[in-house]
Amino acid sequence: MMNLFYAPHIKLGEYKLDDSESKHLIKVLRMKEGDVVHFTDGKGFFYECEIALANPHGTVLKVNKKYEGEDKRDFQIHLAVAPTKNINRYEWFLEKATEFGTDRFIPFFSMHSERRIIKTDRLERVITAAVKQSLKSFHPVLEQPVDFKKLIKMPFSGQKFIAYIHPGVTAELSKVYKRGSNALILIGPEGDFSPEEVDMATAEGFQPVSLGPSRLRTETAGIAACHTVHLMNR
């Protein structure tokens, strides 16, 4: 299996890497001039490159070939998931949802949120590592954290869902999601959404849904929602 690297601005011809990727290639992997490496731009394309100058502070590539990845989809998955109290669980969610294939992550804070501070630069690194490990040509967008009231008013073209644990919520995501549709799915914090928040979301066009009979952790619910949409599109 090939090693994959990430350079969002890479293009055909000569391209100089930043310090981080240069050090990883030359110091850690001990690659040398003439070696072939593969990159993704995170926008759907892979690049076959040759190391022209092996400099740990600015490796120069000869980018010889550009080709389209095979992970392009005709639907998009946007996951708005409240950060968990244990941030390691949230990082796990980001990693696995990236492996499945997710287009956009939106952290948000709501009434029952136990964590209200996150380091998006660290989360971005987790996503990038998952992109490279799973050989994805698309890199998910990580939005800056937003307040719940702002989140539900964001424009979105597609179906909008809010996962909510309540006896009155009987519609299952797998039954109401329409194959081929873009989906924006809201997953609440450990304390779930408040009834008032669900009402506000419903007024903005979100449909309350169940993810099944089991009570799931926040990060597990995010993965379950992601997998459900992928499964319905097979």
VEXDREN-2710 file (C-alpha; in Angstrom, 1 decimal):
% VEXDREN-2710
k/r/px/py/pz
1/MET/0.0/0.0/0.0
2/MET/1.3/3.4/-0.9
3/ASN/2.1/6.1/1.6
4/LEU/-0.1/9.1/1.1
5/PHE/0.8/12.8/2.0
6/TYR/-1.4/15.9/2.0
7/ALA/-0.6/19.2/0.3
8/PRO/-3.8/21.3/-0.4
9/HIS/-2.0/23.6/-2.9
10/ILE/0.0/21.0/-4.9
11/LYS/0.0/21.3/-8.7
12/LEU/1.7/19.7/-11.7
13/GLY/5.3/20.8/-12.3
14/GLU/7.7/21.8/-9.5
15/TYR/6.3/22.1/-6.0
16/LYS/8.1/22.9/-2.7
17/LEU/6.8/21.3/0.5
18/ASP/6.5/23.0/3.9
19/ASP/8.8/22.2/6.8
20/SER/6.4/19.7/8.4
21/GLU/5.9/17.4/5.4
22/SER/9.6/17.8/4.4
23/LYS/10.9/16.7/7.8
24/HIS/8.5/13.7/7.8
25/LEU/9.6/12.6/4.4
26/ILE/13.3/13.1/4.8
27/LYS/14.0/12.7/8.5
28/VAL/11.4/10.2/9.6
29/LEU/10.8/8.1/6.4
30/ARG/14.4/8.7/5.2
31/MET/13.3/9.2/1.6
32/LYS/15.8/10.4/-0.9
33/GLU/16.1/12.1/-4.3
34/GLY/14.5/10.0/-7.0
35/ASP/12.0/8.3/-4.7
36/VAL/8.4/8.3/-5.8
37/VAL/5.8/9.7/-3.4
38/HIS/2.0/10.2/-3.7
39/PHE/0.0/13.2/-2.5
40/THR/-3.6/14.3/-2.3
41/ASP/-4.8/17.8/-2.6
42/GLY/-7.9/17.0/-0.5
43/LYS/-10.1/18.2/-3.4
44/GLY/-10.5/14.8/-5.1
45/PHE/-7.2/14.3/-6.8
46/PHE/-4.0/12.3/-6.3
47/TYR/-0.5/13.3/-7.5
48/GLU/2.4/11.1/-8.4
49/CYS/5.6/12.9/-7.6
50/GLU/9.4/12.4/-7.6
51/ILE/11.7/13.9/-5.0
52/ALA/13.9/16.3/-6.9
53/LEU/15.6/17.9/-3.8
54/ALA/15.6/16.0/-0.5
55/ASN/15.7/19.0/1.9
56/PRO/14.1/18.5/5.4
57/HIS/13.4/22.2/5.5
58/GLY/11.9/22.5/2.0
59/THR/11.8/19.3/-0.1
60/VAL/11.2/20.0/-3.8
61/LEU/9.0/17.7/-5.8
62/LYS/8.7/17.0/-9.5
63/VAL/4.9/16.5/-9.8
64/ASN/4.5/14.2/-12.8
65/LYS/1.0/12.9/-12.8
66/LYS/-2.5/14.1/-11.6
67/TYR/-5.4/11.6/-11.4
68/GLU/-8.8/11.5/-9.9
69/GLY/-9.6/9.6/-6.7
70/GLU/-12.2/6.9/-6.4
71/ASP/-14.0/8.3/-3.3
72/LYS/-16.1/10.9/-5.1
73/ARG/-19.8/10.6/-4.2
74/ASP/-23.0/12.1/-5.5
75/PHE/-24.2/13.0/-2.0
76/GLN/-22.6/14.9/0.9
77/ILE/-22.6/14.2/4.6
78/HIS/-22.3/17.1/7.0
79/LEU/-22.0/16.1/10.7
80/ALA/-22.6/18.7/13.4
81/VAL/-21.5/17.0/16.6
82/ALA/-21.1/18.5/20.0
83/PRO/-17.6/18.1/21.4
84/THR/-17.4/15.4/24.1
85/LYS/-16.2/16.0/27.7
86/ASN/-13.3/13.6/26.9
87/ILE/-11.8/15.2/23.8
88/ASN/-10.1/11.9/22.9
89/ARG/-13.5/10.4/22.1
90/TYR/-14.2/13.3/19.8
91/GLU/-10.9/12.8/18.0
92/TRP/-11.8/9.2/17.6
93/PHE/-15.1/10.2/16.0
94/LEU/-13.4/12.6/13.6
95/GLU/-10.9/9.9/12.6
96/LYS/-13.5/7.2/11.9
97/ALA/-16.0/9.5/10.2
98/THR/-13.2/10.6/7.9
99/GLU/-12.4/7.0/7.1
100/PHE/-16.0/6.4/6.2
101/GLY/-16.2/9.5/4.1
102/THR/-17.5/12.8/5.5
103/ASP/-17.6/16.2/3.8
104/ARG/-17.9/18.6/6.7
105/PHE/-17.6/18.6/10.4
106/ILE/-19.3/21.4/12.5
107/PRO/-18.5/21.4/16.2
108/PHE/-21.2/23.3/18.2
109/PHE/-22.1/24.2/21.8
110/SER/-25.6/23.7/23.1
111/MET/-27.4/24.0/26.4
112/HIS/-26.1/20.7/27.9
113/SER/-22.6/20.9/26.5
114/GLU/-19.9/19.9/29.0
115/ARG/-17.0/21.0/26.9
116/ARG/-17.0/24.6/25.5
117/ILE/-13.3/24.9/24.4
118/ILE/-11.6/22.9/21.7
119/LYS/-8.4/23.3/19.8
120/THR/-9.4/23.1/16.1
121/ASP/-5.7/23.0/14.9
122/ARG/-5.3/19.7/16.8
123/LEU/-8.6/18.3/15.4
124/GLU/-7.5/19.4/11.9
125/ARG/-4.3/17.2/12.3
126/VAL/-6.4/14.3/13.4
127/ILE/-8.6/14.6/10.2
128/THR/-5.5/15.0/8.0
129/ALA/-3.9/11.9/9.5
130/ALA/-7.1/9.9/8.8
131/VAL/-7.2/11.2/5.2
132/LYS/-3.7/9.9/4.6
133/GLN/-4.1/6.6/6.4
134/SER/-7.4/5.8/4.6
135/LEU/-6.1/7.0/1.2
136/LYS/-8.8/9.5/0.7
137/SER/-8.6/12.1/-2.1
138/PHE/-11.1/14.4/-0.3
139/HIS/-10.3/16.1/2.9
140/PRO/-13.3/17.0/5.1
141/VAL/-13.8/20.7/6.0
142/LEU/-13.6/21.4/9.7
143/GLU/-15.6/24.5/10.6
144/GLN/-15.0/26.7/13.6
145/PRO/-17.2/25.9/16.6
146/VAL/-20.6/27.7/16.6
147/ASP/-23.4/28.2/19.0
148/PHE/-26.5/25.9/18.5
149/LYS/-28.8/28.8/17.6
150/LYS/-26.4/29.9/14.9
151/LEU/-25.9/26.4/13.6
152/ILE/-29.6/25.7/12.9
153/LYS/-29.8/28.9/10.8
154/MET/-26.9/28.0/8.6
155/PRO/-28.0/27.6/4.9
156/PHE/-27.9/24.0/3.7
157/SER/-29.2/22.4/0.6
158/GLY/-30.5/18.9/1.4
159/GLN/-32.2/17.0/4.2
160/LYS/-31.7/18.2/7.8
161/PHE/-31.9/15.9/10.8
162/ILE/-31.5/16.2/14.5
163/ALA/-30.9/13.0/16.4
164/TYR/-33.0/13.0/19.6
165/ILE/-33.7/10.3/22.3
166/HIS/-37.4/10.6/23.1
167/PRO/-40.3/8.2/23.1
168/GLY/-42.1/10.5/20.7
169/VAL/-39.4/10.3/18.1
170/THR/-40.1/7.2/16.1
171/ALA/-38.8/8.1/12.7
172/GLU/-35.5/6.3/12.0
173/LEU/-32.8/8.0/10.0
174/SER/-32.5/4.9/7.8
175/LYS/-36.3/5.2/6.9
176/VAL/-36.5/8.9/6.2
177/TYR/-33.2/9.6/4.5
178/LYS/-33.6/9.8/0.7
179/ARG/-30.9/8.1/-1.3
180/GLY/-28.7/10.5/-3.1
181/SER/-29.6/13.5/-0.9
182/ASN/-27.1/15.7/0.9
183/ALA/-27.6/15.2/4.7
184/LEU/-26.9/17.5/7.6
185/ILE/-27.2/15.6/10.9
186/LEU/-27.0/17.1/14.4
187/ILE/-25.8/15.0/17.3
188/GLY/-26.1/16.5/20.8
189/PRO/-23.8/16.3/23.8
190/GLU/-23.8/13.6/26.5
191/GLY/-26.8/15.3/28.1
192/ASP/-28.6/15.4/24.7
193/PHE/-30.6/18.3/23.3
194/SER/-33.1/20.1/25.4
195/PRO/-36.8/19.9/24.3
196/GLU/-36.6/23.7/23.5
197/GLU/-33.6/23.1/21.3
198/VAL/-35.4/20.4/19.4
199/ASP/-38.3/22.7/18.9
200/MET/-36.1/25.5/17.6
201/ALA/-34.4/23.1/15.2
202/THR/-37.7/21.7/14.0
203/ALA/-38.9/25.3/13.3
204/GLU/-35.8/25.7/11.1
205/GLY/-36.6/22.6/9.0
206/PHE/-34.8/19.8/10.9
207/GLN/-36.5/16.5/11.3
208/PRO/-36.1/14.7/14.7
209/VAL/-34.8/11.2/14.1
210/SER/-33.8/8.1/16.0
211/LEU/-30.6/6.2/15.3
212/GLY/-32.0/2.9/16.6
213/PRO/-33.1/1.3/19.9
214/SER/-29.7/1.5/21.7
215/ARG/-28.6/4.5/23.7
216/LEU/-25.4/5.7/22.1
217/ARG/-22.6/7.9/23.2
218/THR/-22.2/11.1/21.3
219/GLU/-19.2/9.9/19.3
220/THR/-20.9/6.6/18.5
221/ALA/-24.0/8.3/17.4
222/GLY/-22.0/10.4/15.0
223/ILE/-20.5/7.3/13.4
224/ALA/-23.8/5.5/13.3
225/ALA/-25.4/8.4/11.4
226/CYS/-22.5/8.6/9.0
227/HIS/-22.6/4.8/8.3
228/THR/-26.4/4.9/7.9
229/VAL/-26.2/7.5/5.1
230/HIS/-23.4/5.6/3.4
231/LEU/-25.3/2.3/3.7
232/MET/-28.5/3.8/2.2
233/ASN/-26.5/5.0/-0.8
234/ARG/-25.0/1.6/-1.7
END
